[in-house]
Amino acid sequence: MQLQPIKFAVIGFGHIGKRHAAMIRENKFAELVAVIDTDENLKQIAEQEYHVAFFKNLSDFFASNLKVDVVNVCTPNGFHAQNSIEILENNCHVVVEKPMGLTKAECEQVIYKSLQAHKQVFCVMQNRYSPPSAWLKQIISESRLGKIFMVQINCYWNRDERYYKQGSWKGTKDLDGGVLFTQFSHFIDIMYWIFGDIKNINARFQNFNHAYTPFEDSGVVSFDFINGGMGMFQYSTSVWDKNLESSITVIGENGCIKVGGQYMDKVEYCHVKNYEMPQLAPINPPNDYGNYKGSAANHHFIIENVVNTLNGSSQATTNALEGLKVVEIIERIYALK
Ligand SMILES: NC(=O)c1ccc[n+]([C@@H]2O[C@H](COP(=O)([O-])OP(=O)(O)OC[C@H]3O[C@@H](n4cnc5c(N)ncnc54)[C@H](O)[C@@H]3O)[C@@H](O)[C@H]2O)c1
């Protein structure tokens, strides 16, 4: 099937917005048409490095009548839902960085608008493309572990003053929302994607060494899976100097698995009845932001998925309902504060 080229714009041209722009540029069926950012200092990079038009806001961009099919939302978390709604109102598809929004209610408004406009909302959860995650999803879907007894997720990261700079949206209640939204929503997504929804949530939170943020830096969350088994999600951004680990341990009736490493990027243990561990594809390195590292650099898969889906040959890897569920689970956990 011959793919039709898809035209993109990116709103929010910071760390991750520039990655989206670069990945769009690298995909031969994608074309970057414009960049939108409130920071006019970025106009030069947009025009000289990317050779695209620059706009200060979505209204100016849509008033220009430049034709695009998709706008990628890479602004701070607290703007995701309102940006998405404005894009859908202008009859474009949306790619929205994680989290889809900061409340379930605003995510519902985005879904309502997308249904009205007959436009797609792609949520960015690129860790799903990591070979160990995809393998874990498959082995659990095939019920190879039998009944799931316990799932433990540990995310022990470093985010300190080097990350929470004064004047940034990071670490603010309205635009960041908390570490489960900004740092760990990828792992809530992996948990929900593989094991389904949770109930009977209990949680404890602490702010150990981030007095300059209005939310916790660490938490211990326990719950039951609706499909059976119990779970525990422990997280912290208080680790000294650098990320320690992001891991998931699964105890099932017919075996145990641990996927660990700094970014859930290594199968550390697999002992499953009548099963031989296959050789997995190599993983991509994490996004490197200088002083700190983020999740896997898999954004090219997202652009590829958008191009394929809009050409009718694939489906959104993470659809809007899944994006909403992650936000809803985090909202239920944070309701226990
Ligand atoms: N998927 C991932 O692994 C991943 C990694 C990093 C960040 N993110 C997400 O991407 C988003 C951006 O994070 P970042 O680290 O790139 O932040 P950033 O601060 O580097 O960039 C944000 C950009 O948005 C611009 N901006 C702010 N308000 C705006 C508005 N109203 N309209 C237009 N532009 C506006 C800022 O000027 C800045 O250039 C966040 O939602 C974050 O959670 C996702």
The ligand as an ORCA input file, in Angstrom:
! r2SCAN-3c Opt
* xyz 0 1
  N       7.215     10.812     26.382
  C       8.275     11.154     27.096
  O       9.134     10.337     27.420
  C       8.422     12.573     27.545
  C       9.683     13.056     27.908
  C       9.810     14.382     28.318
  C       8.672     15.186     28.367
  N       7.466     14.686     28.030
  C       6.254     15.530     28.118
  O       6.382     16.557     27.125
  C       5.853     17.769     27.609
  C       6.906     18.857     27.511
  O       8.004     18.518     28.311
  P       9.458     19.157     28.009
  O      10.399     18.455     28.914
  O       9.710     19.172     26.559
  O       9.234     20.655     28.558
  P      10.004     21.956     28.105
  O       9.813     22.948     29.194
  O      11.389     21.629     27.673
  O       9.201     22.448     26.813
  C       7.893     22.983     26.855
  C       7.763     24.010     25.735
  O       6.400     24.444     25.687
  C       6.387     25.858     25.495
  N       5.099     26.347     25.985
  C       4.719     26.530     27.275
  N       3.439     26.944     27.315
  C       3.012     27.029     26.030
  C       1.781     27.376     25.435
  N       0.726     27.724     26.165
  N       1.683     27.366     24.091
  C       2.766     27.021     23.316
  N       3.965     26.663     23.839
  C       4.073     26.661     25.180
  C       7.591     26.358     26.268
  O       8.009     27.639     25.819
  C       8.624     25.264     25.965
  O       9.362     25.563     24.798
  C       5.385     17.486     29.032
  O       4.014     17.224     29.018
  C       6.133     16.246     29.442
  O       5.425     15.447     30.383
  C       7.333     13.410     27.623
*
